[in-house]
Each structure stands twice: as C-alpha cells, then as structure tokens.
C-alpha cells in the first residue's frame, strides 16, 4: 500500500516497530526518534547548565512550537495554549465559559468520560442542565435533532470528534455550521483526531478545540494543547489565573494577558513541549492529508478482514470512520482477546462501558477490543493480529 508515504523511512524513524506490532495508537503512539531525541537533549541540557538557563537558551525554539501546533490545525500561533493533556485543555476551556441556572448544554452520546463528568459536575454546581442529542440512523450525532434544540438558552455545544470506544467520525463541520448560525459556542474534543485527520479549525467551525500529544500526533505523554479562536478568547477568563496568564499591575489589580496564553499554567515541561513541537513538525513534513488517507485505508482493510473472521463482530458505526477499529469475539472476554494477541506480539486495548456510559449502554455493549493502526503500520502487522484471532 503506497499512498504517498515512504513506509520504509517512517518505520526506520520508529524504533518501536522492531519490538512490537503496535495497534494501540488511540491509547498512545510509538514516537519517532526525533521526538525522543529532542526531549532527552533538552533534559541533558537542563542537567548541564540549569533548567531556567536551558529554557532561556531555547527561547526561540520554544516560541516556534506554537507556530508548529497552529499549522497542524490551520490556526494562528496566538490561538494556541500548551497544556499537560487534552483533558486539561478541555477543562480550562469549559470552566472559562459562564453558566447559569436555566441554561442548557448540548452533547452527544459519544462524549468522552472526563468531559461527561465535567459537564455533569458543572450542571450540579450552576443549575444548568445537560441534554443528550441522540444519534441518527448511522450512529453519529443527529444534526436535525441538534438544530431543533439550538435555542437562545443554550450555553454550549460540546462534542467529541472521534470517540474513544468506536470508529465513528462525528460530523463536526456540520455541527459548526449550526452553532455559528445560532451564535452558540462550540467546544470540540479532538483528542483522537489530531494527528490522524487533516484537522482545520476554520472548516470545523469550532470556537475551542482540545487535543493531546501522546496519541496519533506521536508526541510525548503529558502534553496537549488548546485552540481558542480569536473571536471567543477575549470573552473568556479562566477561573484560576497565575504567572503568565495574567499581569500583576498593582498590589490590588491584575490584567489578563491577550490571546490563548491566558489558558496556560506557568510551570510546564520545556523538554516535553519541545518534543510536542518536534512531533507536529514530523507530521507536517509527511502531510496530514497523506496520513489521513493511509490511516483510513488501513482501518478499512482491517474492518473488512475482521468482518470475514468467524466469531468476530465489528462494532464501529458512522458514515465516516476513523483509524479506531472496535470489535468483539464470541465467547471471549475482551481482556482475554487482548492477552491472546499480546502473546503474538501485537498491542491492542480494551474500552469498557465505564468510559462510554451514554453510548455503550443503549447499544448493549459492556466492553470491546480496540485496534488502532497508524501510518507506520505495515500490512504484515495487521495480518499478525488477524492470524492471532483466527
């Protein structure tokens, strides 16, 4: 399979492929060597001259990370905040939105566990209410139902682009059209889509987007970012401000800094942020359209082969499907399937109803096996998984 990516090169750049067939990129991807080398080099420099001094020495490189991440999602550097995870990005964005009694939040059945808990907690605290927009016949958020619910008292639409427990790609761009028309803020969890899809925040129409570094972007664990559009940022103030997010102008006054930097905390890992920038640059050099094409093709091939395997049921929904492939095996617990394929040198993961209460409950699922190839995955590695299952 050749879709414009030099498979031999990207595999040479990925030492992990010599040890395992890694089909758990939705959990955390194998890093390219340049990411690991970047992180380690900065840590060594900190040890040699001091952490503050190493940061000052790398000031231009640190600043460049914002540009790299912005290009990744077709944004501007001042619309990017670097944080510790997608959850941190989502929480700081959500907690900056004012909520009041009588207001409504709309979300879908595929909303991620951390987001769903945050939404429920905020409703309990503020008196706002949470409403679930049902899926359509294809298993993705129903756009007609969403449009009918978008009244003046809606404070937010929160949507997960690609859910953790299924291959559906929700129609986020179409949601963005509806929210812009209604004048309602749109918060998109792109944790699983950044790095495997060509994400364009302008085309998606989202006001806020949260993403992680460790998954399909192939960056360090403990990294993430928030996109906050210029149009909404100046209206938002995070509930907790500190050094870097605000300026202390007198003993009793302060001013919030302009742009997305207001969503950051001052203390962070410079080494990991440089690694995140290296991961973004690596993906940009390959090209996100090519990455999306290859990941989608590998996942489609895997679904087709699984569907033809006796005793295996593919559980993915949606018109458009991602690089996440979920399935069950008749008569076997998901953990037993994972252990069986692990013995053959293949990494997969398990998603349980505890992470997908709104989705799995209505579908009669309690757990699924999740396989998530990436562009560096070979056909032989997919065959290793299929052989182990058979």
N, C-alpha and C positions, 0 to 999 in steps of 0.2 A: 504494500500500500504506500503510494507516494503522492502526497498532497501538498508538495512544496516545502516540506520539512526534511532536512537531512537527518534521517533517523540514526545513522551510524554516529554522526557528530554529537547529537544531543545525548545519546547513550554513553559515548565516551566522556561527556561532560558530567555524567551522573554516576558516581562510583557505586551507588547502592544497587544498581541493576546487576552487578556482578555477584550479589549475595541473595537476592530475593526477587520474585515477581510481585511487584508492589501494586496491588489493585485497591488501595485504600487512600487514594488522593483526596477523597472527600473528608477524610479524617486529618491527614497531614501528608504532604507530598515528599518525595525524595528531593533533596536540594541539589542544584547544580554546584559544582566545585567552587565557582566564583563567589557564590553566596557564603559558603562556609569559610573560604579563604578571606573574604572581606571582613567577616565578623572576628575571626581569630586574629587577623593582623591588627585590628584596632584594639582588641583586648591586650595583645602583647605590647602595643604602643602605650597603652594606659599603664601597664606594669613598668615600662621603661622610664616614662617621664611624668606620670601622674594623670589621673582621669580628667581634671579640668584642662590641663595643658594639652592633652591629646585631643580634647574636643575643640579647643581654640585652633590647634594646628589643622584640624579637619573642617573648619568652619564652612568653607566653600563647598566641600563635598556633602556636608550635612544639609546645607541650603538646597543643593541640587536634587536631593531626594524628593522634595516637594514637587519639583518640576517633573520628575520621572513618574511619580504616582499620579500626578494630574494628567499627564499624557496617556496614562493607562486607561483612564475613564473619560478622556476628552473634556477635562475641566481646566481651570486656571490654578496656578500654584497657591494663591491666597484663599482658595476654596477648600484646601486640604488641611486636616489636622492629623498628626501622627499620634496614635494611642496604642494601648497594650493589646487590644483584641477587638474583634467585631462586636462582642458584647459590650465592651467599654465604649466603643463608638456609638452603638445603638442607644445605650443608656444615657450618655451625656447629651445626645441629640434629643431624645424623647423627654428627658427631665427638664430640658430648656423650654419646652412648649407649655404655655399656660393652660390649665384645665380648671373647669368649674362645674358645680352641680348643674345637671341638666344637659351638659354637653355629651356628645356621643363619639366613640372611637370605632372605626370600622376595620375589621381584619378578616383574613381568610382561614379556612380550615387547616391550611398547611403552615400556619405561623409556628416559628421555632419556639422551643420550650422556654428559653431565657426571656424572649420577647413576650410570650404569652403571660408568664408570671409577672413581668414588669407591668404589663397592661392591666392585669387584674389587681395588682397591688395599688397602682395609681388610681383606679376606679374606686377602690375601697377607701382610699385616703381623701379623694377630692369630691366624690359624689357623682363623677362622670359614669357613663355606662359603656360597656363593651358589647358590640354586636358582631356576630359572625355572618359573613356573606357566604352563602352556600356555593358549592362547586356546580359547574354546568355538567352537561352530559358527558363531556370529555375528561372530567376530573380536574379542571383548572377553575380558578375563581370566575364566577359568573358575572360578566360585565354588565348585562342588563339589570340584574339584581342590584349590583353596586350603584349603577346610575340612579336607580329609583330611590336609593337610600341617602343620596348626597343632598341633604337639606342644609339649611343655614346653621343648625346646631351641631353639625359635625365638626369636631376639632381636628381630626387627623384620620388619614387612611394609612395603615401600617400593613405592609405586605412582605412576605419572603419570596424572593425571586425564584430560587430553586430550593425546595425543602430538603432537610437532612435525610428524610426517610423515603424519598421517591424521586423518579427521574423527570417529573413534570417541570417544564419551564413556564411559570405563570406569565400571562400577557401583560407585563409591566408597562410597556409603552402605551398600550391601550388604556390601562389604568391611569397613566399620566395625562392622557388627553382628557379624561373625565374629571380628574382632580383639578387640572388647570382651569377648565371651563367652570367648575363650581367654586374655585377660589379656596380649595381645601389643601392644607399641607400634606405632602406625600413622603413618607419615610420608607425606604426600601432596604431590606436586609439582602445584601449581595454577597454574603459570606461564601456561598458555593459557586457564584457565577463569575466573580472577578478572577481572572487567570485561566478560565476555560472558555468564556464567551467574550466577544468583542463588545464590551460594555461602553455605552455612550450615554452619559447622564443627560445630555440635551435631548437626544432621541427618546430616552425613557421618560423624561418629564418629571423626574423626582426632585424634590427640594433637598432631601437629605438621603445619603447612602452610606451604609456601614459595611466594612469589608475586613477580612483577616489576611495575614501574610502567610500563614502556615499551610493552607490548603492548596488549591490549584495554582496560586501565584508562586508557590515553591520558595517562600521566604522563611525567615526564622520564626520559631514559635515565640509567642509573647509580643507579636507585632500586629498592628492593624491600622486602619485609617478611617476617617470620616470625611465624606464630601458634604459640604454645606454651601448651597448656592449663594451667590452674592445677593440675590433677591430676598432671601429669608434671613441671612445671618445677622444683619443689624437689628432685627426684631427679637433676637433670642439672646438670653443671658443665662448661662449655666447656673444651677443653684449653688455651686461651690466654685469660688474663684481663688486663684493663688498667683504666685510669682509667675510671670509670663503671660497669664491670661488677663491680668489687669495691672494697671499702673497705680501705685500709691502716691497720690498727688499732694496730700497734706495729712496731718495727723488724723483727720476725721473724714477724708474723702478719697475716692478712688475712681478710676475710669477704666472701662472695659476696652481691651485692645481691639483694633479693627480686624476684620477678617476671621478666618476659621481658627486662628491661633487661640482664640478665647476658649476653645473646647479642649485644649491640651492641659496636661499637668507638667510642671517644670521638670521634675525628676523622671528620667527615662533612660533606657539603654542606648547610648550612642552607637555602640557596636551593632546592635540588632537593627537599629534604624538604617544604618549604612547597608546592612545586609538586605533589608527590605528594598532599598533603592537599587541594589545590585540585581535582585530578583525581578523588579519591574523593568529594568534595562534589558535583562536577558529575554524576558517575554516580548518586549517591544522589538528587539532585534529579530526575533523569529517572526513576529507578526501575529497579532491576536486573531485576525480572520483565518489564517492558516491553522492556528492552534484550535480554534473552534471547529473548523471543518474536520480535522483529524480526530479530535476527541469524540465528536458526534458520530463519525463513521465507525470508530472502534466500538462505541457503546451500542450502536445499532447492530453491528455484527454479533456482538456478544448476546444481545437480547434474542436475536433470531436463532442462534445456536442453542441458547438455554430453552427457548420455547419448543425446540425439537428434541430435548433431552427428557427421557422418560422419568416421570415423578417430579419434575421441576415446573413451577408456575411463576412466570414473570409478573411482578406486581406494579409495574410502572403505569402511570396514567398520562393524560395530556395529549394535545395536538402536537406540540413541540416537546422533544425530550432531550435531556442533557446527558452528561457523561456519568451520571449516577444510575446504576442498574440494580434494582432490588428484586429479590426472588425468595421463594420458599421451596423446601424439598419435602415431599410427602413422608410422614412418619419420622422426621428428624427435627430435633431442636436446632435453632439457628446457631447456638454455641457449638453444638456437635459438628455441624457443617463447617463452621469456621476452623475448628480444630483439625478436621479431616483434610481440608485444603492447605492448612498451615503445615501439616506434615509433608505435603508435597512441595513446600517452599513458596507458597502463594499467600499473600496478605489480603484478606478481606475484613469486613467489620460487620457488626450486628446493630440494628436500630430497633428499639423497643417502644412499646406504646407509651411508656413514661416520658419519651421525648416527642411524642406525636399524638397527644390525647385527643385533640379535635379531629384529627384525620383518621387515625387507625381505628378509633372506637366505632365510627359509623361504617367502616369497611370490614369489620370483623377480624382485624389483624391484631396480634399481640407482639409479633416480632418478625423481622425479615433479615435476610442476609443482604449486605450491600457491597457491591463490587464497583469500583470507580477507576477506570483506566485513565491515563493521561497521554499526551502526545508522544512521550518517550516510551510508551508501552509497545511491545512487539506483538505480532500475531502469535508467535510461539508462546508468549506468556499467557495470552488468552486461552490457547489450546491446553496449557498446563492446568488451568482452572477447570476447563471442561472435562479433561481426562480424569482429574481427581473426583469430580462429581459423578462421572459415569461409573 
